[in-house]
Amino acid sequence: MTQQFTITRLGHQGDGIAEGPVYAQRTLPGEVVSGSLVGQLLTDIKVEAPSEDRVKAPCRHYKACGGCQLQHASDAFVAGWKLEIVHNALKAQGLEAPMRPIHTSPEQSRRRATVAVRRTKKGTLAGFHGRASDTITEIPDCRLLDPALISAIPVAEALAVLGGSRKGILAVTLTLSEGGLDVAVKGGKPLDGQLELALAQATEKHGVARLSWDGEVIAMRHAPVQRFGTADVTPPPGAFLQATKDGEQALLKAVLEATQGAKRIVDLFAGSGTFSLPLSEEAEIHAVEGEAAMVEALDQGWRRAQGLKRVTTEARDLFRRPLMPDELKAFGAIVLDPPRAGAVAQVEELAKARRPIIAYVSCNPVTFARDAKTLVNAGYTLEWVQVVDQFRWSSHSELAARFVLNAAS
């Protein structure tokens, strides 16, 4: 039976929500929509009264592909909604902060993507999964990816022919680098001598810089270098990397501003040096990261670079062994860039250490706000928040923020 609803708001995943709650994909606040209700999900949706913020999706794959959630909304609406998510997360913790205008990465700027590839009777099928589906949608005209990534999808298909099974789906991560295409495959056939030889030959044939197979490097024709500041770094296969170079630069600009003037800085959850190495142009850095391979890559990048100040590194699980106040006392500023779970244990020690400046980079407004509450309760002021949208048309965004210790506390 067809029912009619009025959308009142968007949820954190970008779905419209009506009273009930009833969830309706690809709808906007204020719209009157109709459809069939299956549990709490509205299906076969028809927009009876569209919002003024509704636009025609720029990508022809939008309805079938699960890569984007919000192409039906205007850029201005999406920007305001993402700022509102951060504002509401802070409000839920009793906090407020000046919100700077959002920085949004341009179309076709994603430098990394994981495509799903399945062998078929006729060859292969490669693309993104449909939303909440195992169906793979081909994406030759994707508006998110750098055109060089789209051009590399045939490489993923060729690898599936060599090492994929008819029953499974390969996850092929394609990353653009200064040295060429970096390819990391998961879910392939177990390696043996014959497959390794075939994969090495494919690396040469397709001009791939590096190929790894379930974490093992098969071949490396050129180092898949990422440039952080003036340093060239070769991250380990599949290592964390900001989604767009534009977004990375926006976050870095905020971190540089937040820590300006500090002579010694500790970078916590430092990865392969996204912030550590550019910061070392002006300050001494101690970089701490849980993954030893990323620490090694950062250290090697620093040693090969010219003109940088001293960078020391430490492989350490900051969830189990956060840096303690006596270890933090030598630093004038802290940079903190944890994963989505935030950094409860480390933030508790930062609150005790009372260092003058903390630059916090986050990919989760909810855990950021939780950690911010701990710092504010310890006497810090949240001076500003810069939201960076490098996952254009998705429900995801990142942010950088500056905390300053109150002089009277």
C-alpha positions as CSV (number, residue, x, y, z in Angstrom):
1,M,0.0,0.0,0.0
2,T,1.3,3.4,-1.0
3,Q,1.8,5.9,1.9
4,Q,2.8,9.5,2.0
5,F,5.3,11.2,4.4
6,T,7.0,14.5,4.9
7,I,10.7,14.4,5.4
8,T,11.7,16.4,8.5
9,R,15.5,15.9,8.6
10,L,18.5,14.0,7.3
11,G,20.2,11.3,9.4
12,H,24.0,10.9,9.7
13,Q,24.0,8.5,6.7
14,G,22.3,11.0,4.5
15,D,18.8,9.3,4.5
16,G,15.7,11.5,4.8
17,I,13.8,10.8,8.0
18,A,10.1,11.3,8.5
19,E,8.0,10.8,11.7
20,G,8.0,7.3,12.9
21,P,10.9,7.2,12.2
22,V,10.6,6.3,8.6
23,Y,13.8,6.3,6.5
24,A,13.8,7.3,2.8
25,Q,16.9,7.3,0.7
26,R,17.8,10.2,-1.5
27,T,15.2,12.6,-0.1
28,L,15.6,16.0,1.5
29,P,14.0,17.9,4.4
30,G,10.7,19.5,3.6
31,E,9.9,17.1,0.8
32,V,6.6,15.2,0.5
33,V,7.3,11.7,-0.7
34,S,5.2,8.5,-1.2
35,G,6.1,4.8,-1.4
36,S,5.7,1.4,0.2
37,L,6.8,1.0,3.8
38,V,8.9,-2.1,4.6
39,G,9.5,-2.1,8.3
40,Q,10.9,1.4,8.8
41,L,12.3,1.8,5.2
42,L,10.3,3.5,2.5
43,T,10.7,1.8,-0.9
44,D,9.6,2.7,-4.4
45,I,9.9,6.3,-3.5
46,K,8.2,9.1,-5.5
47,V,8.9,12.7,-4.7
48,E,5.5,14.4,-4.7
49,A,6.7,17.9,-3.6
50,P,10.5,18.4,-4.2
51,S,12.7,20.7,-2.1
52,E,14.2,23.8,-3.5
53,D,17.6,22.2,-2.7
54,R,16.9,19.2,-5.0
55,V,19.1,19.2,-8.1
56,K,19.7,16.7,-11.0
57,A,22.5,14.3,-10.0
58,P,25.6,15.1,-12.1
59,C,26.6,11.4,-12.4
60,R,24.7,9.0,-14.6
61,H,25.6,6.1,-12.2
62,Y,24.0,7.7,-9.2
63,K,20.8,5.7,-8.9
64,A,22.6,2.3,-9.1
65,C,26.0,3.1,-7.5
66,G,26.5,3.2,-3.7
67,G,29.5,5.5,-3.8
68,C,27.5,8.7,-3.2
69,Q,24.5,9.5,-1.0
70,L,23.8,13.2,-1.7
71,Q,24.1,14.0,-5.4
72,H,20.5,15.0,-5.4
73,A,21.2,17.9,-3.1
74,S,22.7,21.3,-4.0
75,D,26.3,22.0,-3.0
76,A,25.1,24.7,-0.7
77,F,22.7,22.4,1.1
78,V,25.4,19.6,1.5
79,A,27.9,22.1,2.9
80,G,25.4,23.5,5.4
81,W,24.3,20.0,6.5
82,K,27.9,18.9,7.1
83,L,28.6,22.0,9.2
84,E,25.4,21.3,11.1
85,I,26.5,17.7,11.9
86,V,29.6,19.0,13.6
87,H,27.7,21.7,15.3
88,N,25.1,19.3,16.7
89,A,27.8,16.8,17.8
90,L,29.5,19.6,19.8
91,K,26.1,20.8,21.1
92,A,25.3,17.3,22.4
93,Q,28.4,17.6,24.6
94,G,27.4,21.2,25.7
95,L,30.1,22.8,23.6
96,E,30.2,25.5,21.0
97,A,33.0,26.8,18.7
98,P,33.4,29.2,15.8
99,M,32.9,27.2,12.6
100,R,35.0,28.3,9.6
101,P,33.5,28.0,6.1
102,I,33.7,24.4,4.9
103,H,36.4,23.5,2.4
104,T,35.2,21.1,-0.3
105,S,37.4,19.1,-2.6
106,P,36.6,19.5,-6.3
107,E,35.0,16.9,-8.5
108,Q,37.2,14.1,-9.9
109,S,39.9,14.6,-7.3
110,R,39.9,11.3,-5.4
111,R,43.4,9.8,-5.7
112,R,42.5,6.4,-4.1
113,A,39.5,4.1,-4.6
114,T,38.8,0.4,-3.9
115,V,36.9,-1.2,-6.7
116,A,35.1,-4.5,-6.5
117,V,35.9,-7.0,-9.3
118,R,34.2,-10.2,-10.1
119,R,35.0,-12.8,-12.8
120,T,32.1,-13.6,-15.1
121,K,31.4,-16.0,-17.9
122,K,32.2,-13.2,-20.4
123,G,35.2,-11.8,-18.6
124,T,35.0,-9.4,-15.6
125,L,32.8,-6.9,-13.9
126,A,34.4,-4.0,-12.0
127,G,33.0,-1.0,-10.2
128,F,31.4,0.0,-6.9
129,H,28.8,-1.9,-4.9
130,G,25.3,-0.7,-5.0
131,R,24.0,0.7,-1.7
132,A,23.7,-2.2,0.8
133,S,24.0,-4.6,-2.0
134,D,26.5,-7.2,-3.5
135,T,25.6,-5.9,-7.0
136,I,28.5,-4.3,-8.7
137,T,27.9,-1.1,-10.8
138,E,30.4,-0.1,-13.5
139,I,31.5,3.5,-13.1
140,P,33.1,4.7,-16.4
141,D,31.8,8.2,-15.9
142,C,32.3,8.5,-12.1
143,R,32.4,12.2,-11.0
144,L,34.4,11.4,-7.8
145,L,37.5,9.7,-9.1
146,D,40.5,11.3,-10.7
147,P,40.3,10.3,-14.4
148,A,43.6,8.5,-14.0
149,L,41.9,6.2,-11.5
150,I,39.1,5.4,-13.9
151,S,41.6,4.7,-16.6
152,A,43.2,2.2,-14.2
153,I,40.1,0.0,-13.7
154,P,41.1,-2.3,-16.6
155,V,44.2,-3.1,-14.6
156,A,42.0,-4.3,-11.8
157,E,40.0,-6.4,-14.3
158,A,43.2,-8.0,-15.7
159,L,44.3,-9.0,-12.2
160,A,40.9,-10.6,-11.5
161,V,41.3,-12.7,-14.6
162,L,44.7,-13.9,-13.2
163,G,43.9,-14.4,-9.6
164,G,40.2,-14.0,-8.9
165,S,37.8,-16.8,-8.4
166,R,34.3,-17.1,-10.0
167,K,32.8,-17.3,-6.5
168,G,34.6,-14.4,-4.8
169,I,35.0,-10.7,-5.3
170,L,38.4,-9.0,-5.4
171,A,38.8,-5.8,-3.5
172,V,41.4,-3.8,-5.6
173,T,42.7,-0.6,-4.1
174,L,44.1,1.8,-6.8
175,T,46.2,4.7,-5.5
176,L,47.8,7.4,-7.6
177,S,51.4,8.2,-6.6
178,E,54.3,10.3,-7.9
179,G,55.8,7.0,-9.1
180,G,52.7,5.7,-10.9
181,L,49.8,3.4,-10.0
182,D,50.0,1.6,-6.6
183,V,47.8,-1.5,-6.6
184,A,46.8,-3.5,-3.5
185,V,44.6,-6.6,-3.9
186,K,42.6,-8.4,-1.2
187,G,40.6,-11.6,-1.5
188,G,42.5,-13.2,-4.3
189,K,43.6,-16.8,-4.8
190,P,46.5,-18.1,-2.6
191,L,49.9,-17.3,-4.0
192,D,51.9,-19.9,-5.7
193,G,54.9,-19.7,-8.0
194,Q,52.8,-19.7,-11.2
195,L,50.5,-17.0,-10.0
196,E,53.4,-14.8,-8.7
197,L,55.0,-15.0,-12.1
198,A,51.8,-14.1,-13.9
199,L,51.2,-11.1,-11.5
200,A,54.8,-9.9,-11.9
201,Q,54.4,-10.0,-15.7
202,A,51.0,-8.1,-15.4
203,T,52.7,-5.4,-13.3
204,E,55.2,-4.9,-16.2
205,K,52.6,-5.1,-18.9
206,H,50.3,-2.5,-17.3
207,G,53.0,-0.1,-16.1
208,V,52.0,-0.6,-12.4
209,A,54.5,1.0,-10.0
210,R,53.8,-1.5,-7.2
211,L,51.5,-4.5,-6.8
212,S,50.7,-6.2,-3.5
213,W,48.6,-9.3,-3.0
214,D,46.9,-9.8,0.3
215,G,49.7,-7.7,2.0
216,E,52.6,-9.2,0.2
217,V,54.5,-7.1,-2.4
218,I,54.7,-9.0,-5.6
219,A,56.6,-6.5,-7.7
220,M,57.7,-2.9,-7.6
221,R,58.9,-1.2,-10.8
222,H,59.0,2.3,-9.3
223,A,58.5,3.5,-5.7
224,P,54.9,4.6,-5.3
225,V,56.0,7.9,-3.7
226,Q,53.7,10.3,-1.8
227,R,55.0,13.8,-1.3
228,F,54.5,15.3,2.2
229,G,55.9,18.8,2.1
230,T,59.3,18.5,0.6
231,A,59.8,14.8,1.6
232,D,59.1,11.8,-0.6
233,V,57.7,8.9,1.3
234,T,56.9,5.3,0.1
235,P,54.0,4.2,2.4
236,P,53.5,0.5,2.9
237,P,50.8,-1.2,0.8
238,G,47.3,-0.1,1.8
239,A,48.6,2.5,4.4
240,F,46.3,5.3,5.4
241,L,46.2,8.3,3.0
242,Q,43.9,11.3,2.8
243,A,41.4,10.7,0.1
244,T,42.3,13.8,-2.0
245,K,45.5,15.9,-2.2
246,D,43.3,19.0,-2.0
247,G,41.7,17.8,1.3
248,E,45.1,16.8,2.6
249,Q,46.4,20.3,1.9
250,A,43.4,22.0,3.6
251,L,43.9,19.9,6.7
252,L,47.6,20.6,6.7
253,K,47.0,24.3,6.4
254,A,44.8,24.2,9.5
255,V,47.4,22.2,11.4
256,L,50.2,24.5,10.5
257,E,48.2,27.5,11.6
258,A,47.2,25.8,14.9
259,T,50.7,24.9,15.8
260,Q,52.5,28.0,14.5
261,G,55.4,29.2,16.7
262,A,55.9,25.8,18.5
263,K,59.5,24.7,18.3
264,R,58.9,21.1,19.4
265,I,55.8,19.2,18.3
266,V,54.6,15.6,19.0
267,D,52.5,14.1,16.2
268,L,50.2,11.3,17.6
269,F,48.8,8.8,15.1
270,A,51.3,10.2,12.7
271,G,50.8,7.6,9.9
272,S,53.5,7.9,7.2
273,G,54.2,11.6,7.9
274,T,51.2,13.5,6.4
275,F,51.7,16.3,9.0
276,S,55.0,15.4,10.6
277,L,57.2,16.0,7.6
278,P,55.7,19.4,6.5
279,L,55.8,20.5,10.1
280,S,59.5,19.6,10.4
281,E,60.3,22.4,8.0
282,E,59.9,24.8,11.0
283,A,59.9,22.6,14.2
284,E,61.5,19.5,15.7
285,I,59.0,16.6,15.5
286,H,58.5,13.4,17.5
287,A,56.1,11.2,15.4
288,V,54.3,8.3,17.1
289,E,52.3,5.7,15.1
290,G,51.1,2.2,15.9
291,E,52.0,0.6,12.6
292,A,55.8,-0.1,12.4
293,A,55.8,-0.1,8.6
294,M,54.4,3.4,8.4
295,V,56.9,4.6,11.0
296,E,59.7,3.2,8.9
297,A,58.4,4.8,5.8
298,L,58.2,8.2,7.6
299,D,61.7,7.9,9.0
300,Q,63.1,6.9,5.6
301,G,61.3,9.9,3.9
302,W,62.8,12.3,6.5
303,R,66.3,10.9,6.0
304,R,66.2,11.3,2.3
305,A,64.8,14.9,2.4
306,Q,67.0,18.0,2.6
307,G,66.6,21.0,4.9
308,L,64.2,19.5,7.5
309,K,64.6,19.8,11.2
310,R,65.1,16.7,13.4
311,V,62.3,14.1,13.3
312,T,62.3,11.2,15.7
313,T,59.9,8.3,15.4
314,E,58.3,5.7,17.7
315,A,56.2,2.7,16.9
316,R,53.6,2.6,19.8
317,D,50.0,1.5,20.3
318,L,48.5,4.7,21.6
319,F,45.3,3.0,22.5
320,R,47.0,0.7,24.9
321,R,50.1,2.8,25.7
322,P,49.2,6.5,25.4
323,L,52.0,9.0,25.9
324,M,52.0,10.1,29.6
325,P,52.2,13.6,30.9
326,D,55.9,13.4,31.7
327,E,56.6,12.3,28.1
328,L,54.6,15.2,26.8
329,K,56.0,18.0,28.9
330,A,58.9,18.8,26.4
331,F,56.5,19.7,23.6
332,G,55.0,23.1,22.9
333,A,52.2,21.7,20.7
334,I,50.4,18.4,20.1
335,V,49.0,17.1,16.8
336,L,46.4,14.4,17.2
337,D,44.9,12.5,14.2
338,P,43.2,9.4,15.5
339,P,41.0,6.9,13.6
340,R,37.2,7.1,13.8
341,A,37.1,5.7,17.3
342,G,38.8,8.9,18.6
343,A,41.5,8.7,21.3
344,V,39.9,8.4,24.8
345,A,43.0,7.1,26.6
346,Q,45.4,9.5,24.9
347,V,43.1,12.6,25.4
348,E,42.9,11.8,29.1
349,E,46.6,12.0,29.4
350,L,46.7,15.2,27.2
351,A,44.3,16.8,29.6
352,K,46.6,16.0,32.5
353,A,49.7,17.1,30.6
354,R,48.3,20.6,30.0
355,R,50.4,21.5,27.0
356,P,49.6,24.9,25.6
357,I,48.3,24.0,22.1
358,I,46.5,20.9,20.6
359,A,45.7,20.5,16.9
360,Y,43.0,17.8,16.6
361,V,42.2,16.3,13.2
362,S,39.2,14.0,13.1
363,C,37.1,12.0,10.7
364,N,34.3,11.5,13.2
365,P,32.4,14.5,14.6
366,V,30.9,12.4,17.4
367,T,34.1,11.0,18.9
368,F,35.8,14.4,18.3
369,A,33.1,16.1,20.4
370,R,33.5,13.5,23.1
371,D,37.2,14.1,23.3
372,A,36.8,17.9,23.0
373,K,34.6,17.8,26.1
374,T,37.4,16.1,28.1
375,L,39.8,18.8,27.0
376,V,37.4,21.7,27.7
377,N,36.7,20.3,31.1
378,A,40.5,20.3,31.7
379,G,40.8,24.0,31.0
380,Y,41.1,24.2,27.2
381,T,39.3,26.6,24.9
382,L,38.1,25.2,21.5
383,E,39.2,28.2,19.4
384,W,37.9,27.1,16.0
385,V,36.8,24.2,13.8
386,Q,37.6,23.8,10.1
387,V,35.4,21.2,8.3
388,V,37.0,19.7,5.2
389,D,34.8,17.7,2.8
390,Q,37.1,15.5,0.7
391,F,34.4,12.8,0.4
392,R,32.2,14.9,-1.9
393,W,28.5,13.9,-2.1
394,S,28.9,11.4,0.8
395,S,27.7,11.6,4.4
396,H,31.3,11.7,5.5
397,S,33.6,14.7,6.3
398,E,36.7,15.5,8.3
399,L,37.7,18.4,10.4
400,A,40.7,20.2,12.1
401,A,40.4,22.1,15.3
402,R,42.6,24.2,17.6
403,F,42.6,23.9,21.4
404,V,44.4,26.4,23.6
405,L,45.0,26.1,27.3
406,N,43.4,28.9,29.3
407,A,46.0,31.0,31.0
408,A,44.1,31.0,34.3
409,S,43.6,27.2,34.5
